[in-house]
Amino acid sequence: MCNPKMQAQFLNEAGAELFISCGLCVGHDAIFSANCKGPVTVLVAKDRVLAHNPLGAVYSRYWKKKLKIQDPDEV
């Protein structure tokens, strides 16, 4: 389950010095940031354009084909 406050507490207890938010919902990212004891940066923001799958464009077949990194047996 998504629990941004607990995630921040876990990372604080683990001694994290830099916090990176990846794919959190609006609101949850604010809760996460507020509970982190160090600097927070956003790597990937969640959005509705990609059906809440912000990294979908990065690992989609379209880009794999375009960059010629698709596995030979992959359709």
N, C-alpha and C positions, 0 to 999 in steps of 0.2 A: 504494500500500500504506500501511497505517496504521503510522506510525513516529513516535510521540509525542516521543521524545528528539530526533530529527532536526528535527521541526517546531519544537520549542522552541529548538534551536540556530540554526535558520534565522532565527527571529524575534529572537533575541538579537543575532545578527550584523547584522540590519537595523535595530537600535536601538530595538526596541519598548520602551515604558515600562509598558504595561498589557497583560496577556495574558488573552484571553477564550476559554474552552473551550466548544465547541459540539458536542454529540453524541458525545463520546468514551466508550468503554467504561469500566466500572469497572476500575481497574488502570492503564489507559492514561492516564486523567486524573491519577492519582497520579504516573506517570512524567513526564508533561508538566509538571505543577506543580513537581515536584522539580528539573527542569532549566531552568525559567524564572528569569531574573535579576531579575524584578520581581514585583509583585503579580498574582495570578491570580484570576479570578472565573469562575463557571460561568453561561453564558447558558441553555443547554439541556442537560439530563442525558439520557443514553440510558436507555431502559427497555424492559422486555419487554411491557408492557401494549399499547404501540403498535407491536409487532413491530420494535423497534429503529429506529423512524422517529419520533423525538420531535416533530418539527415537523409530522407528518402531520395532527394535529388542527387545527393553525393554518391550513393551506391546503387542507383538505378541502372537498368540495362542500357538505357539511352546513352549515358556517359561511358559505360564500359565499352559499348560498341564504338562510340566516337573516338575514344582514346586507345582503342585496339588492345584492351586489357581483358577482354571477355574470354572465359575458358572455352576451349574448342568444342566441348560437348554441351555448352550452355545455349539455350534457345534465345 
